[in-house]
Amino acid sequence: MQELVAFVRVAEAGSFSAAARRQGVTPSAISRQVARLEKALGLALLQRTTRQLRLTDAGLAVLEHGRAMVAAARATLEVAEGHVGTPRGRVRISAPKAFARQVLHRPVLDFLQRFPEVDVHFLVQDRPVDALREGVDLVVRLTDDPPPGMVARALMPVQQWVLASPAYLAAHAPVHTPEDLMAHSCIALGEQERDGRWRFVRGDDVAEVPVSGRYTVNHSEMRLAAVEAGLGIGCMPDFGAREALAAGRVVRLLADWTFDTHYQGTAYLLFAASRYTAPKVRALIDHLVAVLAVPAQPG
């Protein structure tokens, strides 16, 4: 391959000396490489005179294919470089919409600033993703049971909170138990039939109540806006409601109960189990874990 590269460089540069300068070798060294290629092929590729260098017909044909082979080899090396040493290349990551927008977006932007040679393809979608089959490097999933065959790094716990605005609570009956919700206008997701029944757990006690209201929307930020506007009682993932709660724009209800839905558990960063993880992927894993992971409590 080295001899073919030398020939292509000579043909493109028009002389041995110019090609040698580009390769960082002596003209005699590059001349010997071309001579070895001609001997191996049994063909004269160049006609040498004191004034010029001209390609033979065989040389023209070899040059055409040689350029393609050199380009392919260069592309292969560039791919390989993405798997060793400095993080570079593209990382594909998938995450649920609300978590992606409200939790991951800023850390990913910071990552792109820190690692200028890494690109990120962010797939924001709520459907289950098969990382191996769909060619995704990292998947964020909210679950209490990470799938087998994948490495799972815990990022943070996620709860669903039941919220109302102070103005709404001042104008309506208080909520002390899950059953009290049936007398209120509730803002639900509305994606599945079970979204109209809210399930709560407290120790051994389980309460499941039907809810209804004037507004149903499957976007957490829009539900929060509706709650703040006093349109009813809504459910929200805790990561999207902390700021509004701290500012007093909303009040958390039934805090001694766990709102048991499919959109809760632990946010895990999932990736294929392997003896080797590309530096670009490892860099993003380490960055997200460092920014988001909750430190372990001392025992």
N, C-alpha and C positions, 0 to 999 in steps of 0.2 A: 504493500500500500504506500510505503514511503517513496518508492521509486515512481509510482503513478502520480503522486502529489508533486514530486519534483518535475516530472514531464509537463503536467498541466501548468505549473508556475512558469516554466521556461516558455511554453507556447504562448501563454497570456502576456508575459513580460516582453517577449521578442528577443531575449538574449540570456545567456547563462549568468552574466554578471548582474543584470537587473533582478533576475529570479533569486540569485544567491543573496542579494541584499535584503530582499523581502523575507527570505527564509532564515537569515542570520547565519549563513554558512559561506564557505569559500566557493568561487566558481568551479574549481576543480572537483570539489566534493559533489556538487549538484550535477556536474557533467558525468561523473562516475555512476551516479544513481540512474540517470537517463540511459547510459550505456548498458547497465545491468537490465533495465526494462527491455531494451531493444533485443538483447541477447536472449532473455527469457521468452519473448514473443517470436523471435526469429524474423523480425521485421525492422527495416530502417524507418524510423519515425521522423527524423530531421535530416535535412540536407544542409551541411555546414560549409560556409565559405568564409573568406577573410572579412567580407563586408556585411553579410546578412545570414539570417537563419530562416530556413523555409521548411514548412511542414510537407511531408510526402502525402500521397493519397491515403496511405495507411495511417499516417500520423493524424490526419484530419478526422478519420473515423474513430481512432482511439481517443482523441481529444474530446469528441462529442460525448462518448460514453464515460470517459474519465471524469469530466466535469460533473456528471450526474452522480458518479460514485463518490467523489470527494464531497459533494454537497450532502449526500446521504450520510456519509461518515461524520461530517461536521454536525448534522442534526442529531445523530445518535449520541455524540459526545455531549451536546447541549442538554439532551434529555437526562443523560447519566449524571451530569453536573448538578441537576436538580435533586439528586438523591444522596449526594455526599457534600460535606463541607458546608459552605455558606448557604443559608436558606434562600432558595430562589425557585421560581416557577409558580404555578397556579394551584390553589387549594380550593376545593369545593366543600362547602359546609351548608347543611340544611337545618332549619329550626322552625318551630311553630311561630305563627305570625306575631302574636302579642309579645312573646318572649324575645323574638328577634328584634322587634322595633323598640321595645322599652328596656331591654336588658343588654342585648348583645351588640346593638348597632354602634354605640359609642366605643366600646372596647375594640371592635373590629376596625373602626376608623383609626384609633390609636395604634393598633397593630400595623396598619398600612403605612403609617408615618414612621414607625420604628424599623420596618423591614421593606425598604424601597424596591428590592428585587423580587418580592413575593406579591402575586396578584390573588385576589379573593373573588370567587364566584359564589355569591350568597343566594341560596334557594330558600325563599320564605314561603312555607306551605304547612298546612295543618295535617295533611294526610301522612300516614306511616310511610317511611322511606326505607327501602332495602339498600343499604350503603354499598354492598358488594355488587349487586346486580345493576344498580343505577350509576355506578362510578362516582360515588360521593365519598370524600375522605373523612368527613366528620359529620355526625348527626347528633342534634340535641333532642332529647326525648324526656318528657315528664312522665315518670313511672315510679312504682315501688318495686318493680321486678325487671331489672335490665335483662335484655335478651341474651341467651347463651351464645358463646362463640365470639362475643365482642368484648373489648376492653371498655370498662365503664368508669369514667372519672366524675365523681359527684361535684356539681357546681354549687347548688344552693337548694334549700327546701322551698317548695311553693305551696301556698295555701290559698283557698278561696275565702274571701271575706264578704259578709253581707253588710251593706252600707246604706245610709240614708242621709239626707241633708238636715241640718238643724231646723230649717224652716219647715220641712215636711213633717218632722217629728213633733214640732210645736203645734201643728194643725191636725194631727191624727192620733189615734189611740196608740199607747205605748206597746212595744214588742218585748215581752219577757220570755216567751217560749216559741218554738218553731210553729206551733199551731196558730199563734197570733198572726202569722204572715197571711193566712187565708183571708183576713179582713182588709188586707192592704193591696194597693196597686204595685205589682212586682215587675221588675224589668229583667227578663230572662234572655237566654241566648236564642232559643228557637230553632236550633239546628236539627235536633232530634226530638222525638216524642217525649223522652224521659226528661228533657230540659224543662218541661212543665211541672215536674215533681221534684222538689228540693228535699234532699236526704241529709239528716243531721245525726251525728253520733256523739255521745258523751258517756265515756266508760262503757257500761253494759246497756245503756239506753240508746234506742234508735227511734228516730221520728222521721217520717216521710210525709210531706204535706203537698197538696196540689196548690200551685200558684198561678195567678193570672194578672194581667195588667194591660194598660193602654199601649205600651211600647215594648216591642221585642226587637233586639238587634244583636247580631253575632260579632260585634266589634267592641273590645273591652274599653277602649278610650271613649267611644261613643256612649257606652253604658254609663261610664263615670260622668260624662258631661250631662247625661240625662238625670242622674242621681243628684248632681250638684244643682241642676235647674229645678229640683223639687218635684220631678215627675213620678217618683216612687222609690221603692226599695230595690236595690240592684246587687248583683253578685259580681265580684271583681277579683282577679288574681292579686295577691298582696303586693307584688313588686310594682304594679301599676297604680296602687292606691296610697302608698305611703306618704307621698308628698301632700296629697289632698287631706289626708288624715292629720298629718302634723300641722297643716295650716288651719285646721278647724273647719274646712269646707264640707267635710263629711264626718259622720259618726259611725263607728263600728257597732253592729248589733250582734247579739247572741255569741259573744266572744268566748263563752265557756263551752260552746258546742263546736265540733268540727263539721264544716260544710263538706260533705262527702260527694265529690263529683269526679268525672273522668279527667278533669283538667287540674290535677294536683299531684303531689308526691314530691319526688326529688328531680331536679333538672340534672340529667346525666349527659356528659359528653361521650359519645360512643364512637369507637373506631375499630378497625379490623385488628384482631390479635395477630401479631407478627413478630418475628425476631428482630425485624428492622423497620423503623419508621422514618420516612424521608424527613430531612431537616426542616423543610418548609412546613410540613404537617406538625412535627414536634414543636416547632416554634410557636404555632398558633395554639396548640394544646396548652403549652406552658404559660402562654400569655393569658388565656382565658381563665385557667385555673388560678393563676396568681391574682387576677383582678376580682374574680367572682367567688371562688371557693370559700366556704365558711370554715374558719380554723377549728380543728378538733378540740373539744373541751378536755381539760386534764381530768384523769380518772381519780 
